[in-house]
Amino acid sequence: MAKFSSYAFQGRNKYGNKRVGSHASKKEHYRAAELRMMQRAGLISDLREQVSYELIPAQYGECGKNFSGRTSRVLLERSCRYIADFVYTDCTTGQTVVEDTKGVRTKEYIIKRKLMLHVHGIRIKEV
């Protein structure tokens, strides 16, 4: 059995995608170009990229009183967020569409997709 050295995998993404410009993959880059053309054609409007949604707010605990007599808070858990690849308005229906370019559906993504539906009532369109 051959041994794999760590330097052989440096610079590679776990799922094999390659960054293109500001996008995480070629697929996302091409989808962004396609959506920009759709916006110029008037099919969609208000195109935004990398929009953040808070799924679970940060959790704080009380630490006691500080020297001025105020109760100080300490961060226990950071907030949980979902970052959508694209958000736009479909001009034919007038609805806001949250879109994610997916290659591999990870367990983390599936949980966040379910939380988006539960917390915000938003279904994510997977491309």
Backbone as XML, in Angstrom:
<?xml version="1.0"?>
<chain id="A" units="angstrom">
  <residue number="1" name="MET">
    <atom name="N" x="0.838" y="-1.166" z="0.000"/>
    <atom name="CA" x="0.000" y="0.000" z="0.000"/>
    <atom name="C" x="0.891" y="1.240" z="0.000"/>
  </residue>
  <residue number="2" name="ALA">
    <atom name="N" x="0.591" y="2.195" z="-0.842"/>
    <atom name="CA" x="1.419" y="3.394" z="-0.969"/>
    <atom name="C" x="1.089" y="4.378" z="0.141"/>
  </residue>
  <residue number="3" name="LYS">
    <atom name="N" x="2.127" y="5.045" z="0.624"/>
    <atom name="CA" x="1.935" y="6.078" z="1.630"/>
    <atom name="C" x="1.729" y="7.409" z="0.917"/>
  </residue>
  <residue number="4" name="PHE">
    <atom name="N" x="0.803" y="8.196" z="1.436"/>
    <atom name="CA" x="0.555" y="9.516" z="0.868"/>
    <atom name="C" x="1.173" y="10.552" z="1.783"/>
  </residue>
  <residue number="5" name="SER">
    <atom name="N" x="1.949" y="11.420" z="1.217"/>
    <atom name="CA" x="2.537" y="12.489" z="2.016"/>
    <atom name="C" x="1.602" y="13.692" z="2.006"/>
  </residue>
  <residue number="6" name="SER">
    <atom name="N" x="1.712" y="14.522" z="3.013"/>
    <atom name="CA" x="0.812" y="15.660" z="3.149"/>
    <atom name="C" x="1.029" y="16.702" z="2.061"/>
  </residue>
  <residue number="7" name="TYR">
    <atom name="N" x="2.256" y="16.816" z="1.546"/>
    <atom name="CA" x="2.501" y="17.844" z="0.538"/>
    <atom name="C" x="1.813" y="17.535" z="-0.790"/>
  </residue>
  <residue number="8" name="ALA">
    <atom name="N" x="1.449" y="16.303" z="-1.030"/>
    <atom name="CA" x="0.785" y="15.942" z="-2.283"/>
    <atom name="C" x="-0.619" y="16.529" z="-2.362"/>
  </residue>
  <residue number="9" name="PHE">
    <atom name="N" x="-1.239" y="16.818" z="-1.220"/>
    <atom name="CA" x="-2.606" y="17.314" z="-1.205"/>
    <atom name="C" x="-2.698" y="18.792" z="-0.866"/>
  </residue>
  <residue number="10" name="GLN">
    <atom name="N" x="-1.588" y="19.477" z="-0.730"/>
    <atom name="CA" x="-1.632" y="20.892" z="-0.396"/>
    <atom name="C" x="-2.246" y="21.675" z="-1.546"/>
  </residue>
  <residue number="11" name="GLY">
    <atom name="N" x="-3.080" y="22.651" z="-1.198"/>
    <atom name="CA" x="-3.705" y="23.490" z="-2.201"/>
    <atom name="C" x="-4.940" y="22.889" z="-2.843"/>
  </residue>
  <residue number="12" name="ARG">
    <atom name="N" x="-5.293" y="21.683" z="-2.487"/>
    <atom name="CA" x="-6.482" y="21.052" z="-3.043"/>
    <atom name="C" x="-7.639" y="21.196" z="-2.071"/>
  </residue>
  <residue number="13" name="ASN">
    <atom name="N" x="-8.816" y="21.378" z="-2.638"/>
    <atom name="CA" x="-10.016" y="21.422" z="-1.836"/>
    <atom name="C" x="-10.480" y="19.999" z="-1.564"/>
  </residue>
  <residue number="14" name="LYS">
    <atom name="N" x="-11.138" y="19.798" z="-0.448"/>
    <atom name="CA" x="-11.609" y="18.467" z="-0.065"/>
    <atom name="C" x="-12.522" y="17.859" z="-1.129"/>
  </residue>
  <residue number="15" name="TYR">
    <atom name="N" x="-13.335" y="18.698" z="-1.786"/>
    <atom name="CA" x="-14.296" y="18.196" z="-2.761"/>
    <atom name="C" x="-13.843" y="18.418" z="-4.203"/>
  </residue>
  <residue number="16" name="GLY">
    <atom name="N" x="-12.608" y="18.892" z="-4.409"/>
    <atom name="CA" x="-12.048" y="18.999" z="-5.748"/>
    <atom name="C" x="-12.397" y="20.258" z="-6.518"/>
  </residue>
  <residue number="17" name="ASN">
    <atom name="N" x="-13.151" y="21.192" z="-5.907"/>
    <atom name="CA" x="-13.472" y="22.410" z="-6.645"/>
    <atom name="C" x="-12.304" y="23.393" z="-6.603"/>
  </residue>
  <residue number="18" name="LYS">
    <atom name="N" x="-12.248" y="24.263" z="-7.595"/>
    <atom name="CA" x="-11.181" y="25.255" z="-7.685"/>
    <atom name="C" x="-11.794" y="26.639" z="-7.685"/>
  </residue>
  <residue number="19" name="ARG">
    <atom name="N" x="-11.232" y="27.540" z="-6.889"/>
    <atom name="CA" x="-11.723" y="28.910" z="-6.825"/>
    <atom name="C" x="-11.522" y="29.592" z="-8.174"/>
  </residue>
  <residue number="20" name="VAL">
    <atom name="N" x="-12.537" y="30.363" z="-8.576"/>
    <atom name="CA" x="-12.452" y="31.162" z="-9.795"/>
    <atom name="C" x="-12.856" y="32.576" z="-9.411"/>
  </residue>
  <residue number="21" name="GLY">
    <atom name="N" x="-11.880" y="33.473" z="-9.388"/>
    <atom name="CA" x="-12.164" y="34.842" z="-8.966"/>
    <atom name="C" x="-12.632" y="34.857" z="-7.526"/>
  </residue>
  <residue number="22" name="SER">
    <atom name="N" x="-13.786" y="35.475" z="-7.298"/>
    <atom name="CA" x="-14.330" y="35.556" z="-5.942"/>
    <atom name="C" x="-15.285" y="34.408" z="-5.632"/>
  </residue>
  <residue number="23" name="HIS">
    <atom name="N" x="-15.459" y="33.492" z="-6.578"/>
    <atom name="CA" x="-16.398" y="32.386" z="-6.394"/>
    <atom name="C" x="-15.683" y="31.112" z="-5.952"/>
  </residue>
  <residue number="24" name="ALA">
    <atom name="N" x="-16.424" y="30.261" z="-5.237"/>
    <atom name="CA" x="-15.849" y="29.048" z="-4.647"/>
    <atom name="C" x="-15.604" y="27.939" z="-5.664"/>
  </residue>
  <residue number="25" name="SER">
    <atom name="N" x="-16.241" y="28.013" z="-6.829"/>
    <atom name="CA" x="-16.066" y="26.954" z="-7.828"/>
    <atom name="C" x="-16.358" y="27.494" z="-9.222"/>
  </residue>
  <residue number="26" name="LYS">
    <atom name="N" x="-15.984" y="26.714" z="-10.228"/>
    <atom name="CA" x="-16.287" y="27.085" z="-11.614"/>
    <atom name="C" x="-17.794" y="27.121" z="-11.832"/>
  </residue>
  <residue number="27" name="LYS">
    <atom name="N" x="-18.479" y="26.150" z="-11.244"/>
    <atom name="CA" x="-19.935" y="26.065" z="-11.389"/>
    <atom name="C" x="-20.603" y="27.334" z="-10.855"/>
  </residue>
  <residue number="28" name="GLU">
    <atom name="N" x="-20.162" y="27.792" z="-9.686"/>
    <atom name="CA" x="-20.717" y="29.012" z="-9.097"/>
    <atom name="C" x="-20.371" y="30.230" z="-9.952"/>
  </residue>
  <residue number="29" name="HIS">
    <atom name="N" x="-19.165" y="30.270" z="-10.493"/>
    <atom name="CA" x="-18.730" y="31.377" z="-11.351"/>
    <atom name="C" x="-19.605" y="31.467" z="-12.603"/>
  </residue>
  <residue number="30" name="TYR">
    <atom name="N" x="-19.855" y="30.324" z="-13.254"/>
    <atom name="CA" x="-20.688" y="30.309" z="-14.454"/>
    <atom name="C" x="-22.139" y="30.665" z="-14.130"/>
  </residue>
  <residue number="31" name="ARG">
    <atom name="N" x="-22.627" y="30.218" z="-12.982"/>
    <atom name="CA" x="-24.001" y="30.548" z="-12.579"/>
    <atom name="C" x="-24.133" y="32.044" z="-12.317"/>
  </residue>
  <residue number="32" name="ALA">
    <atom name="N" x="-23.120" y="32.661" z="-11.727"/>
    <atom name="CA" x="-23.139" y="34.106" z="-11.484"/>
    <atom name="C" x="-23.211" y="34.863" z="-12.803"/>
  </residue>
  <residue number="33" name="ALA">
    <atom name="N" x="-22.433" y="34.426" z="-13.794"/>
    <atom name="CA" x="-22.461" y="35.069" z="-15.114"/>
    <atom name="C" x="-23.837" y="34.908" z="-15.757"/>
  </residue>
  <residue number="34" name="GLU">
    <atom name="N" x="-24.428" y="33.722" z="-15.609"/>
    <atom name="CA" x="-25.753" y="33.460" z="-16.166"/>
    <atom name="C" x="-26.811" y="34.347" z="-15.509"/>
  </residue>
  <residue number="35" name="LEU">
    <atom name="N" x="-26.740" y="34.493" z="-14.183"/>
    <atom name="CA" x="-27.707" y="35.334" z="-13.473"/>
    <atom name="C" x="-27.540" y="36.805" z="-13.841"/>
  </residue>
  <residue number="36" name="ARG">
    <atom name="N" x="-26.295" y="37.260" z="-14.055"/>
    <atom name="CA" x="-26.067" y="38.648" z="-14.481"/>
    <atom name="C" x="-26.693" y="38.901" z="-15.859"/>
  </residue>
  <residue number="37" name="MET">
    <atom name="N" x="-26.591" y="37.917" z="-16.757"/>
    <atom name="CA" x="-27.229" y="38.052" z="-18.078"/>
    <atom name="C" x="-28.749" y="38.089" z="-17.935"/>
  </residue>
  <residue number="38" name="MET">
    <atom name="N" x="-29.297" y="37.267" z="-17.040"/>
    <atom name="CA" x="-30.744" y="37.268" z="-16.804"/>
    <atom name="C" x="-31.202" y="38.605" z="-16.236"/>
  </residue>
  <residue number="39" name="GLN">
    <atom name="N" x="-30.366" y="39.219" z="-15.398"/>
    <atom name="CA" x="-30.708" y="40.521" z="-14.831"/>
    <atom name="C" x="-30.701" y="41.593" z="-15.926"/>
  </residue>
  <residue number="40" name="ARG">
    <atom name="N" x="-29.709" y="41.549" z="-16.814"/>
    <atom name="CA" x="-29.659" y="42.514" z="-17.921"/>
    <atom name="C" x="-30.854" y="42.341" z="-18.862"/>
  </residue>
  <residue number="41" name="ALA">
    <atom name="N" x="-31.336" y="41.098" z="-19.008"/>
    <atom name="CA" x="-32.486" y="40.818" z="-19.868"/>
    <atom name="C" x="-33.814" y="41.174" z="-19.198"/>
  </residue>
  <residue number="42" name="GLY">
    <atom name="N" x="-33.786" y="41.483" z="-17.902"/>
    <atom name="CA" x="-34.998" y="41.868" z="-17.194"/>
    <atom name="C" x="-35.792" y="40.712" z="-16.628"/>
  </residue>
  <residue number="43" name="LEU">
    <atom name="N" x="-35.217" y="39.512" z="-16.623"/>
    <atom name="CA" x="-35.920" y="38.349" z="-16.073"/>
    <atom name="C" x="-35.865" y="38.320" z="-14.550"/>
  </residue>
  <residue number="44" name="ILE">
    <atom name="N" x="-34.762" y="38.810" z="-13.980"/>
    <atom name="CA" x="-34.606" y="38.897" z="-12.526"/>
    <atom name="C" x="-34.120" y="40.297" z="-12.171"/>
  </residue>
  <residue number="45" name="SER">
    <atom name="N" x="-34.240" y="40.656" z="-10.890"/>
    <atom name="CA" x="-33.748" y="41.957" z="-10.422"/>
    <atom name="C" x="-33.163" y="41.798" z="-9.022"/>
  </residue>
  <residue number="46" name="ASP">
    <atom name="N" x="-32.489" y="42.833" z="-8.555"/>
    <atom name="CA" x="-31.910" y="42.878" z="-7.198"/>
    <atom name="C" x="-30.990" y="41.691" z="-6.916"/>
  </residue>
  <residue number="47" name="LEU">
    <atom name="N" x="-30.133" y="41.345" z="-7.854"/>
    <atom name="CA" x="-29.207" y="40.226" z="-7.675"/>
    <atom name="C" x="-28.151" y="40.589" z="-6.639"/>
  </residue>
  <residue number="48" name="ARG">
    <atom name="N" x="-28.027" y="39.729" z="-5.618"/>
    <atom name="CA" x="-27.006" y="39.902" z="-4.580"/>
    <atom name="C" x="-26.272" y="38.588" z="-4.402"/>
  </residue>
  <residue number="49" name="GLU">
    <atom name="N" x="-24.997" y="38.679" z="-4.028"/>
    <atom name="CA" x="-24.183" y="37.483" z="-3.815"/>
    <atom name="C" x="-23.701" y="37.429" z="-2.373"/>
  </residue>
  <residue number="50" name="GLN">
    <atom name="N" x="-23.518" y="36.206" z="-1.865"/>
    <atom name="CA" x="-22.991" y="35.947" z="-0.526"/>
    <atom name="C" x="-23.795" y="36.683" z="0.558"/>
  </residue>
  <residue number="51" name="VAL">
    <atom name="N" x="-25.095" y="36.449" z="0.571"/>
    <atom name="CA" x="-25.994" y="37.064" z="1.546"/>
    <atom name="C" x="-26.055" y="36.174" z="2.788"/>
  </residue>
  <residue number="52" name="SER">
    <atom name="N" x="-25.855" y="36.784" z="3.957"/>
    <atom name="CA" x="-25.800" y="36.037" z="5.214"/>
    <atom name="C" x="-27.156" y="36.061" z="5.925"/>
  </residue>
  <residue number="53" name="TYR">
    <atom name="N" x="-27.581" y="34.903" z="6.420"/>
    <atom name="CA" x="-28.804" y="34.761" z="7.211"/>
    <atom name="C" x="-28.431" y="34.167" z="8.565"/>
  </residue>
  <residue number="54" name="GLU">
    <atom name="N" x="-28.942" y="34.766" z="9.637"/>
    <atom name="CA" x="-28.681" y="34.225" z="10.968"/>
    <atom name="C" x="-29.704" y="33.128" z="11.260"/>
  </residue>
  <residue number="55" name="LEU">
    <atom name="N" x="-29.212" y="31.944" z="11.583"/>
    <atom name="CA" x="-30.085" y="30.812" z="11.881"/>
    <atom name="C" x="-30.305" y="30.655" z="13.379"/>
  </residue>
  <residue number="56" name="ILE">
    <atom name="N" x="-29.236" y="30.789" z="14.148"/>
    <atom name="CA" x="-29.306" y="30.705" z="15.606"/>
    <atom name="C" x="-28.497" y="31.876" z="16.151"/>
  </residue>
  <residue number="57" name="PRO">
    <atom name="N" x="-29.100" y="32.732" z="16.979"/>
    <atom name="CA" x="-28.348" y="33.881" z="17.497"/>
    <atom name="C" x="-27.254" y="33.454" z="18.473"/>
  </residue>
  <residue number="58" name="ALA">
    <atom name="N" x="-26.320" y="34.348" z="18.698"/>
    <atom name="CA" x="-25.232" y="34.094" z="19.643"/>
    <atom name="C" x="-25.810" y="33.894" z="21.043"/>
  </residue>
  <residue number="59" name="GLN">
    <atom name="N" x="-25.170" y="33.041" z="21.814"/>
    <atom name="CA" x="-25.619" y="32.737" z="23.177"/>
    <atom name="C" x="-24.668" y="33.398" z="24.172"/>
  </residue>
  <residue number="60" name="TYR">
    <atom name="N" x="-25.232" y="34.149" z="25.109"/>
    <atom name="CA" x="-24.432" y="34.852" z="26.110"/>
    <atom name="C" x="-24.794" y="34.360" z="27.505"/>
  </residue>
  <residue number="61" name="GLY">
    <atom name="N" x="-23.843" y="34.441" z="28.407"/>
    <atom name="CA" x="-24.073" y="34.113" z="29.807"/>
    <atom name="C" x="-23.590" y="35.260" z="30.671"/>
  </residue>
  <residue number="62" name="GLU">
    <atom name="N" x="-24.133" y="35.349" z="31.866"/>
    <atom name="CA" x="-23.712" y="36.420" z="32.768"/>
    <atom name="C" x="-22.478" y="35.982" z="33.529"/>
  </residue>
  <residue number="63" name="CYS">
    <atom name="N" x="-21.541" y="36.898" z="33.639"/>
    <atom name="CA" x="-20.244" y="36.584" z="34.220"/>
    <atom name="C" x="-20.103" y="37.139" z="35.637"/>
  </residue>
  <residue number="64" name="GLY">
    <atom name="N" x="-21.015" y="37.976" z="36.045"/>
    <atom name="CA" x="-20.895" y="38.633" z="37.341"/>
    <atom name="C" x="-20.852" y="40.135" z="37.151"/>
  </residue>
  <residue number="65" name="LYS">
    <atom name="N" x="-20.547" y="40.849" z="38.213"/>
    <atom name="CA" x="-20.511" y="42.311" z="38.125"/>
    <atom name="C" x="-19.085" y="42.783" z="37.951"/>
  </residue>
  <residue number="66" name="ASN">
    <atom name="N" x="-18.934" y="43.794" z="37.095"/>
    <atom name="CA" x="-17.605" y="44.368" z="36.914"/>
    <atom name="C" x="-17.392" y="45.503" z="37.916"/>
  </residue>
  <residue number="67" name="PHE">
    <atom name="N" x="-16.274" y="46.198" z="37.818"/>
    <atom name="CA" x="-15.913" y="47.205" z="38.822"/>
    <atom name="C" x="-16.881" y="48.383" z="38.864"/>
  </residue>
  <residue number="68" name="SER">
    <atom name="N" x="-17.636" y="48.638" z="37.794"/>
    <atom name="CA" x="-18.579" y="49.755" z="37.798"/>
    <atom name="C" x="-19.961" y="49.337" z="38.296"/>
  </residue>
  <residue number="69" name="GLY">
    <atom name="N" x="-20.124" y="48.079" z="38.663"/>
    <atom name="CA" x="-21.392" y="47.604" z="39.196"/>
    <atom name="C" x="-22.328" y="47.016" z="38.151"/>
  </residue>
  <residue number="70" name="ARG">
    <atom name="N" x="-21.953" y="47.089" z="36.909"/>
    <atom name="CA" x="-22.788" y="46.525" z="35.848"/>
    <atom name="C" x="-22.535" y="45.025" z="35.718"/>
  </residue>
  <residue number="71" name="THR">
    <atom name="N" x="-23.583" y="44.317" z="35.302"/>
    <atom name="CA" x="-23.434" y="42.887" z="35.049"/>
    <atom name="C" x="-22.792" y="42.711" z="33.678"/>
  </residue>
  <residue number="72" name="SER">
    <atom name="N" x="-21.711" y="41.974" z="33.620"/>
    <atom name="CA" x="-21.049" y="41.761" z="32.330"/>
    <atom name="C" x="-21.501" y="40.433" z="31.733"/>
  </residue>
  <residue number="73" name="ARG">
    <atom name="N" x="-21.500" y="40.393" z="30.423"/>
    <atom name="CA" x="-21.909" y="39.186" z="29.704"/>
    <atom name="C" x="-20.702" y="38.594" z="29.006"/>
  </residue>
  <residue number="74" name="VAL">
    <atom name="N" x="-20.694" y="37.281" z="28.909"/>
    <atom name="CA" x="-19.610" y="36.587" z="28.231"/>
    <atom name="C" x="-20.224" y="35.742" z="27.109"/>
  </residue>
  <residue number="75" name="LEU">
    <atom name="N" x="-19.559" y="35.730" z="25.971"/>
    <atom name="CA" x="-20.035" y="34.959" z="24.831"/>
    <atom name="C" x="-19.809" y="33.471" z="25.086"/>
  </residue>
  <residue number="76" name="LEU">
    <atom name="N" x="-20.900" y="32.702" z="25.055"/>
    <atom name="CA" x="-20.807" y="31.255" z="25.250"/>
    <atom name="C" x="-20.713" y="30.525" z="23.911"/>
  </residue>
  <residue number="77" name="GLU">
    <atom name="N" x="-21.566" y="30.908" z="22.969"/>
    <atom name="CA" x="-21.596" y="30.282" z="21.640"/>
    <atom name="C" x="-21.801" y="31.362" z="20.588"/>
  </residue>
  <residue number="78" name="ARG">
    <atom name="N" x="-21.030" y="31.287" z="19.500"/>
    <atom name="CA" x="-21.209" y="32.231" z="18.400"/>
    <atom name="C" x="-22.496" y="31.913" z="17.648"/>
  </residue>
  <residue number="79" name="SER">
    <atom name="N" x="-22.965" y="32.864" z="16.869"/>
    <atom name="CA" x="-24.184" y="32.639" z="16.095"/>
    <atom name="C" x="-23.912" y="31.646" z="14.965"/>
  </residue>
  <residue number="80" name="CYS">
    <atom name="N" x="-24.963" y="30.984" z="14.541"/>
    <atom name="CA" x="-24.881" y="30.043" z="13.419"/>
    <atom name="C" x="-25.495" y="30.744" z="12.214"/>
  </residue>
  <residue number="81" name="ARG">
    <atom name="N" x="-24.752" y="30.811" z="11.105"/>
    <atom name="CA" x="-25.198" y="31.544" z="9.928"/>
    <atom name="C" x="-25.185" y="30.660" z="8.692"/>
  </residue>
  <residue number="82" name="TYR">
    <atom name="N" x="-26.076" y="31.007" z="7.763"/>
    <atom name="CA" x="-26.067" y="30.393" z="6.435"/>
    <atom name="C" x="-25.754" y="31.500" z="5.442"/>
  </residue>
  <residue number="83" name="ILE">
    <atom name="N" x="-24.792" y="31.273" z="4.557"/>
    <atom name="CA" x="-24.433" y="32.264" z="3.549"/>
    <atom name="C" x="-24.903" y="31.738" z="2.199"/>
  </residue>
  <residue number="84" name="ALA">
    <atom name="N" x="-25.905" y="32.423" z="1.650"/>
    <atom name="CA" x="-26.474" y="32.031" z="0.358"/>
    <atom name="C" x="-25.566" y="32.516" z="-0.763"/>
  </residue>
  <residue number="85" name="ASP">
    <atom name="N" x="-25.410" y="31.696" z="-1.793"/>
    <atom name="CA" x="-24.600" y="32.101" z="-2.942"/>
    <atom name="C" x="-25.243" y="33.280" z="-3.666"/>
  </residue>
  <residue number="86" name="PHE">
    <atom name="N" x="-26.548" y="33.175" z="-3.947"/>
    <atom name="CA" x="-27.246" y="34.218" z="-4.695"/>
    <atom name="C" x="-28.633" y="34.439" z="-4.114"/>
  </residue>
  <residue number="87" name="VAL">
    <atom name="N" x="-29.061" y="35.710" z="-4.095"/>
    <atom name="CA" x="-30.427" y="36.075" z="-3.726"/>
    <atom name="C" x="-30.895" y="37.075" z="-4.779"/>
  </residue>
  <residue number="88" name="TYR">
    <atom name="N" x="-32.073" y="36.839" z="-5.342"/>
    <atom name="CA" x="-32.594" y="37.741" z="-6.369"/>
    <atom name="C" x="-34.114" y="37.685" z="-6.368"/>
  </residue>
  <residue number="89" name="THR">
    <atom name="N" x="-34.727" y="38.636" z="-7.080"/>
    <atom name="CA" x="-36.171" y="38.676" z="-7.230"/>
    <atom name="C" x="-36.526" y="38.209" z="-8.632"/>
  </residue>
  <residue number="90" name="ASP">
    <atom name="N" x="-37.400" y="37.222" z="-8.721"/>
    <atom name="CA" x="-37.883" y="36.725" z="-10.009"/>
    <atom name="C" x="-38.956" y="37.696" z="-10.497"/>
  </residue>
  <residue number="91" name="CYS">
    <atom name="N" x="-38.727" y="38.352" z="-11.626"/>
    <atom name="CA" x="-39.640" y="39.382" z="-12.128"/>
    <atom name="C" x="-40.978" y="38.814" z="-12.600"/>
  </residue>
  <residue number="92" name="THR">
    <atom name="N" x="-41.019" y="37.545" z="-12.985"/>
    <atom name="CA" x="-42.280" y="36.963" z="-13.451"/>
    <atom name="C" x="-43.235" y="36.683" z="-12.295"/>
  </residue>
  <residue number="93" name="THR">
    <atom name="N" x="-42.698" y="36.282" z="-11.137"/>
    <atom name="CA" x="-43.553" y="35.957" z="-9.986"/>
    <atom name="C" x="-43.479" y="37.007" z="-8.886"/>
  </residue>
  <residue number="94" name="GLY">
    <atom name="N" x="-42.410" y="37.805" z="-8.869"/>
    <atom name="CA" x="-42.230" y="38.808" z="-7.820"/>
    <atom name="C" x="-41.691" y="38.234" z="-6.524"/>
  </residue>
  <residue number="95" name="GLN">
    <atom name="N" x="-41.327" y="36.953" z="-6.527"/>
    <atom name="CA" x="-40.837" y="36.305" z="-5.313"/>
    <atom name="C" x="-39.324" y="36.416" z="-5.198"/>
  </residue>
  <residue number="96" name="THR">
    <atom name="N" x="-38.854" y="36.465" z="-3.954"/>
    <atom name="CA" x="-37.421" y="36.453" z="-3.684"/>
    <atom name="C" x="-36.938" y="35.012" z="-3.714"/>
  </residue>
  <residue number="97" name="VAL">
    <atom name="N" x="-35.843" y="34.775" z="-4.428"/>
    <atom name="CA" x="-35.284" y="33.431" z="-4.582"/>
    <atom name="C" x="-33.921" y="33.392" z="-3.904"/>
  </residue>
  <residue number="98" name="VAL">
    <atom name="N" x="-33.722" y="32.400" z="-3.039"/>
    <atom name="CA" x="-32.425" y="32.152" z="-2.405"/>
    <atom name="C" x="-31.859" y="30.918" z="-3.084"/>
  </residue>
  <residue number="99" name="GLU">
    <atom name="N" x="-30.683" y="31.083" z="-3.698"/>
    <atom name="CA" x="-30.125" y="30.015" z="-4.527"/>
    <atom name="C" x="-28.744" y="29.622" z="-4.037"/>
  </residue>
  <residue number="100" name="ASP">
    <atom name="N" x="-28.471" y="28.330" z="-4.081"/>
    <atom name="CA" x="-27.168" y="27.811" z="-3.692"/>
    <atom name="C" x="-26.663" y="26.886" z="-4.783"/>
  </residue>
  <residue number="101" name="THR">
    <atom name="N" x="-25.415" y="27.087" z="-5.207"/>
    <atom name="CA" x="-24.796" y="26.233" z="-6.213"/>
    <atom name="C" x="-24.148" y="25.071" z="-5.485"/>
  </residue>
  <residue number="102" name="LYS">
    <atom name="N" x="-24.677" y="23.871" z="-5.695"/>
    <atom name="CA" x="-24.206" y="22.718" z="-4.931"/>
    <atom name="C" x="-23.473" y="21.733" z="-5.808"/>
  </residue>
  <residue number="103" name="GLY">
    <atom name="N" x="-22.381" y="21.254" z="-5.289"/>
    <atom name="CA" x="-21.680" y="20.130" z="-5.887"/>
    <atom name="C" x="-21.932" y="18.920" z="-5.007"/>
  </residue>
  <residue number="104" name="VAL">
    <atom name="N" x="-21.496" y="19.022" z="-3.752"/>
    <atom name="CA" x="-21.674" y="17.955" z="-2.764"/>
    <atom name="C" x="-22.582" y="18.481" z="-1.661"/>
  </residue>
  <residue number="105" name="ARG">
    <atom name="N" x="-23.640" y="17.741" z="-1.349"/>
    <atom name="CA" x="-24.545" y="18.135" z="-0.269"/>
    <atom name="C" x="-24.018" y="17.547" z="1.034"/>
  </residue>
  <residue number="106" name="THR">
    <atom name="N" x="-23.379" y="18.392" z="1.825"/>
    <atom name="CA" x="-22.802" y="17.939" z="3.088"/>
    <atom name="C" x="-23.883" y="17.876" z="4.167"/>
  </residue>
  <residue number="107" name="LYS">
    <atom name="N" x="-23.579" y="17.188" z="5.257"/>
    <atom name="CA" x="-24.514" y="17.107" z="6.384"/>
    <atom name="C" x="-24.761" y="18.492" z="6.970"/>
  </residue>
  <residue number="108" name="GLU">
    <atom name="N" x="-23.705" y="19.294" z="7.036"/>
    <atom name="CA" x="-23.828" y="20.660" z="7.561"/>
    <atom name="C" x="-24.792" y="21.479" z="6.703"/>
  </residue>
  <residue number="109" name="TYR">
    <atom name="N" x="-24.669" y="21.369" z="5.386"/>
    <atom name="CA" x="-25.563" y="22.105" z="4.486"/>
    <atom name="C" x="-27.012" y="21.656" z="4.672"/>
  </residue>
  <residue number="110" name="ILE">
    <atom name="N" x="-27.254" y="20.362" z="4.782"/>
    <atom name="CA" x="-28.621" y="19.846" z="4.922"/>
    <atom name="C" x="-29.270" y="20.369" z="6.201"/>
  </residue>
  <residue number="111" name="ILE">
    <atom name="N" x="-28.513" y="20.416" z="7.290"/>
    <atom name="CA" x="-29.041" y="20.956" z="8.550"/>
    <atom name="C" x="-29.362" y="22.439" z="8.396"/>
  </residue>
  <residue number="112" name="LYS">
    <atom name="N" x="-28.451" y="23.194" z="7.770"/>
    <atom name="CA" x="-28.682" y="24.634" z="7.587"/>
    <atom name="C" x="-29.863" y="24.889" z="6.650"/>
  </residue>
  <residue number="113" name="ARG">
    <atom name="N" x="-30.044" y="24.048" z="5.642"/>
    <atom name="CA" x="-31.188" y="24.177" z="4.734"/>
    <atom name="C" x="-32.496" y="24.005" z="5.512"/>
  </residue>
  <residue number="114" name="LYS">
    <atom name="N" x="-32.527" y="23.016" z="6.407"/>
    <atom name="CA" x="-33.719" y="22.777" z="7.216"/>
    <atom name="C" x="-33.964" y="23.925" z="8.189"/>
  </residue>
  <residue number="115" name="LEU">
    <atom name="N" x="-32.895" y="24.467" z="8.768"/>
    <atom name="CA" x="-33.036" y="25.610" z="9.672"/>
    <atom name="C" x="-33.532" y="26.851" z="8.930"/>
  </residue>
  <residue number="116" name="MET">
    <atom name="N" x="-33.093" y="27.058" z="7.690"/>
    <atom name="CA" x="-33.579" y="28.194" z="6.887"/>
    <atom name="C" x="-35.088" y="28.098" z="6.699"/>
  </residue>
  <residue number="117" name="LEU">
    <atom name="N" x="-35.583" y="26.912" z="6.427"/>
    <atom name="CA" x="-37.019" y="26.718" z="6.245"/>
    <atom name="C" x="-37.760" y="26.923" z="7.561"/>
  </residue>
  <residue number="118" name="HIS">
    <atom name="N" x="-37.215" y="26.412" z="8.654"/>
    <atom name="CA" x="-37.872" y="26.511" z="9.958"/>
    <atom name="C" x="-37.842" y="27.937" z="10.516"/>
  </residue>
  <residue number="119" name="VAL">
    <atom name="N" x="-36.684" y="28.584" z="10.472"/>
    <atom name="CA" x="-36.519" y="29.902" z="11.104"/>
    <atom name="C" x="-37.062" y="31.026" z="10.228"/>
  </residue>
  <residue number="120" name="HIS">
    <atom name="N" x="-36.712" y="31.020" z="8.943"/>
    <atom name="CA" x="-37.067" y="32.130" z="8.056"/>
    <atom name="C" x="-38.201" y="31.799" z="7.087"/>
  </residue>
  <residue number="121" name="GLY">
    <atom name="N" x="-38.588" y="30.526" z="6.990"/>
    <atom name="CA" x="-39.633" y="30.137" z="6.048"/>
    <atom name="C" x="-39.173" y="30.224" z="4.600"/>
  </residue>
  <residue number="122" name="ILE">
    <atom name="N" x="-37.869" y="30.058" z="4.371"/>
    <atom name="CA" x="-37.286" y="30.185" z="3.034"/>
    <atom name="C" x="-36.792" y="28.828" z="2.558"/>
  </residue>
  <residue number="123" name="ARG">
    <atom name="N" x="-37.247" y="28.436" z="1.364"/>
    <atom name="CA" x="-36.734" y="27.217" z="0.722"/>
    <atom name="C" x="-35.570" y="27.615" z="-0.168"/>
  </residue>
  <residue number="124" name="ILE">
    <atom name="N" x="-34.487" y="26.864" z="-0.095"/>
    <atom name="CA" x="-33.295" y="27.152" z="-0.883"/>
    <atom name="C" x="-33.389" y="26.406" z="-2.206"/>
  </residue>
  <residue number="125" name="LYS">
    <atom name="N" x="-33.179" y="27.141" z="-3.291"/>
    <atom name="CA" x="-33.163" y="26.530" z="-4.624"/>
    <atom name="C" x="-31.746" y="26.046" z="-4.888"/>
  </residue>
  <residue number="126" name="GLU">
    <atom name="N" x="-31.601" y="24.749" z="-5.104"/>
    <atom name="CA" x="-30.281" y="24.165" z="-5.363"/>
    <atom name="C" x="-30.068" y="24.031" z="-6.863"/>
  </residue>
  <residue number="127" name="VAL">
    <atom name="N" x="-28.916" y="24.501" z="-7.318"/>
    <atom name="CA" x="-28.582" y="24.433" z="-8.746"/>
    <atom name="C" x="-27.375" y="23.554" z="-8.912"/>
  </residue>
</chain>
